[in-house]
Amino acid sequence: MRAFTWFVRLILFLLLFGLALNNLEPTVLHLLFGTQWRAPLFVLLLCAFALGALLGIAVMLPGWMRARRLQRAARPHPAPGVDDASATPPQAPGVIDGTPDGV
């Protein structure tokens, strides 16, 4: 399975590398206020992809942090020096829920 994963990665890399080699012509990106950026098309595409990934991470980060905080808060924290076994006192025989049987 590991060899198959590396094979798929190699094929994907070769396809993207071939796409980059076929798009070496300079392209002009017209920005705001009349500014321009000249770069090969694959560089512009790579920058657009990276910017989209960073924006996606920035949007999801508060939710991830909140979920992590909630998971930590839901995890039980025993008092220092107290074992889980000694945290509850032993019950007397015939006592259920703090009341004797038959009452």
Buried (B, 14 or more C-beta within 10 A) or exposed (E): EEEEEEEEEEEEEEEEEEEBEEBEEEBEBEEEEEEEEEBBBBBBBBEEEEEEEEEEEEEEEEEEEEEEEEEEEEEEEEEEEEEEEEEEEEEEEEEEEEEEEEE
